[in-house]
Amino acid sequence: MVPATSAPFATLAHDASLLGLDLRPEQIAVCERYAEELISRNTSVNLTAITDPAGIATKHFLDSWTAFAARSWTGRERVVDVGSGAGFPGLALRIAAPGLRVTLVESVGKKARFLEDVSGLLGLGDVEVRNERAEVLARERRDRYDVATARAVGTLGQSIEYLVPFLRVGGDAIVWKGRIEHERAGADRACTALGAKIVRIASTADLGVGEVLPGRHLVVVRKTGPTPPRYPRTSAEARRRPW
């Protein structure tokens, strides 16, 4: 029997429908259980600044799910989520689309352990947690993924450098940003260097949820050719020569 859903998560189910998602009550119940665990564990591990159920429902789950409206999905993609933190967007995407195979990349040990614990608690299969830096793992997992995601991970140019090496040619990187105007030139330089191009910049208004998630953009970057072996650079080199 599926437990009753609280008001914030009943609203989440409705708002998800604006993105074209038809989620079952069981999936929303998993999100609510996830939120409870996140709030509980956040007292000992700094996972999120958003600590109320309504905020978690909208600013974490719904924000993550905007990815489904930003590109076409089969629901069977291999996804790598860089800088997963508390599991958004990676675990949220996996809950909404159970056919995804997701790798969560998180360099902070305490956060990586939370991701392992909560994945097990929620019974989410096809989820791998890697407690590594993205620029290191990208050399092992080069060209293997269909989609790569990053939310609140550096500048747009930095995110492109982290994500594109993971992708097969034709795969998409999705980057969540607020304002992007001042980062666009650097992002274009990164795309030229890594064999990619920006194919869409979608506001949350474009995606149908602008009223509940104002001022957000998703940048979709497609890998159009091989990434030169020198990328991604070491963190020290990237700091010396930012995009």
N, C-alpha and C positions, 0 to 999 in steps of 0.2 A: 504494500500500500504506500503510495506517494504521500509524504507529509504535506500539510497545508502550506501554501506559499505566503510569505509576508508581503506587505504592500509594496516595498521597493522592488521585490523580485517579480511580483505580478506585473508591475509597470515595465520591468525589464523585458518580459515576454512580449508585451505589446510593442515596445520600442524596437525590439529586434525584428518584428514583422515589417517595420518601415524599411529595413535593409533587405527584405526578401527572405528572412529566415523564419521558418516555421518550426519552432522548438517544442519538443514534447515536455510535459510536466516533469518527467524524470530528469531531463537535462537542466531545467531551471532549479530543481531541487539540489542537484549536484553543485550548481553555482552558489546556492545559498549555503550549503555545507562548507564549501570552499571559503566563502566570506567569513563564516564563523571561525574557521581555523586560522585564517589570515589575521583576524582581529585578535585572537587569543595569542598567537605566536609573536605578533608585533610588539608585545610588551617586553619580550626578551631579545628579539632580533629586529633591527630597524629595516623593515620590509617595505613600508609604504607610509606616506604622510596622510593618506586618506583612510580614516578609521571608522567611518559610519557606514551602515549597510547601504543606504541610498547612494552615497558617493561611490562606494565600491561597485554597485550595480551599474551606474551610469558611466563613471569616469575610468573604470577598469574594464568591465565586461563589454558594455556597449561600444566603448571606444575601440576595443580590440576587434570587435566584430564588424566595424566599418570596412575592414579589409575584404570582406566577402562581397561588398558592393563596389569596390574599387577596381576589381579585375574579374575575369571569368574563371571559375573553379570547376574542377571535376569532382572534388571531394576525396581524391586519392593521392594528393600531392605529398611529396617529401618536403618537409618544412624545417628550416633551421632558424631559430629565434636567438638573436645575439643580444646579450645584456638582459637576460630574462628577468632578473630581479625577483619579484613576487610571483612571476609566471604569466605576465601579460606583455604581449598578446599570446604567446605560445600555447599555454595550457587552455586559455579561453577559446582559442581556435579549435583545439582538439576536442573540447567538450561539445562545441556546436557542430563539428564535423568529425564524427568518430572514425571515419576512414582515413584521416590524415595520419602520417607517420612523422613525429615531431622530435627534433633534437633541440634541447634547451641549453644554451651556452651561458654560463655564469661564472665569473672569475672569483667571486667572493664565496669562501667556503661555507659560511653559515647560511647564505641564501641558497646555495646549491643543495645543501642538506634539507632545507625547507622544501625545495622543489621535489626532491626524491620522496620525502615523507608525505607531502600532500598528494602527489601522484598515486602513491600506494594506497593512501587513505580513501581516495575517491575511486579507486579501481580503474585507473586510466592506463590501458595498455598502449603499446607502440609509442611510448614516451621515453626518450633517452636524456639523461642529464650529464653534461660534461662540465666539470669544474676546471675550466681552462680559459686562457685569453683567446679571443676570437682570431687574432692574427697568427697565433700558433696553430690552432685547430684547422684553420683554413688551408694550411699546407697539407694536412692529412686528408681532408675531406673536399678537396678541390673538385669543382665541376659535378657535384653529386646531387644537388638539390633543385627542386622545381621552384620553390619560393623561399626567400630569405627575408626576415623581418627585423626591424629595430625600432624601438619606441623610447624616446628620451635617451639616446646614445650619441652624444657629441653633435657636431655640425652635420649638415646634409652631406657635405663632401666626405667627412670622416665615415659616416654611415655607409656611403657607397663603397668606400675602400674596404670596409669590414665585410660587406655582404656579397658583392659581386663575385669575388673569387670562389665562393661556395657554390655558385649557380652553374647549371648546365647552360649552354648557349640556347637562348630562347626562354630561359627562366626569368622570373621577376623578383626584384627586391621591392619591398614596401617599407617606406619610412614615414613615421608619424611626426608631424611638425606643427608648430603654431604659425608664426609669420615666417616666410621663406625668402622674401625679396633680397635681403642682404646676404643670403647664403647661396643664391642661384649661380653666380659666376663661378664660385669654387666648386659647386656641384657639377657644372658643365665641364670644368677642367678635369675633375675626377672621372667623369664618364668617358671623356676622350682618351684618357690614359688607360682605363681599365677595360675598354671594349664594351661600352654600354651607352644607352641613351635614355633620357627621361621621356616616357611615353604618355604620362598622364599626371596632372596635378589636380586633385579633386578636393574641394572643400566639403566639410560635413553638410553644408547646405545643399551642395550638388548631390550628395548621397542620401538626402531625405531626413537627416537628423540634426539639422542646423539649430533648431530651437532648443534641443536638449544638450547638444554638444557644440556650442558656438565657437567660432574662431579657430577651428582645427583643420588641418590639411593632411591628405595622404599623397605622398609622392611615389609613383610607380616607375621603377627603373628597369628596363629590359636589357639583358645581356645579349649583345649582338655579335660578339666574336670572342676569340680566346683572350683571356687576361694574361698580360705579360708575367713571366715568372717572378719578377721582382716585387709584385704586389700579392698580398698586403705587406707593407713595410713594417719594420719593427716599430714599437711605440716611440722609441727615442728618435728614430728618423722621421716619423710622422710629425712629432712635435717640432723638430727643427725646420721642416718644410711643409707647413700646413697648406691645405688647398685654398 
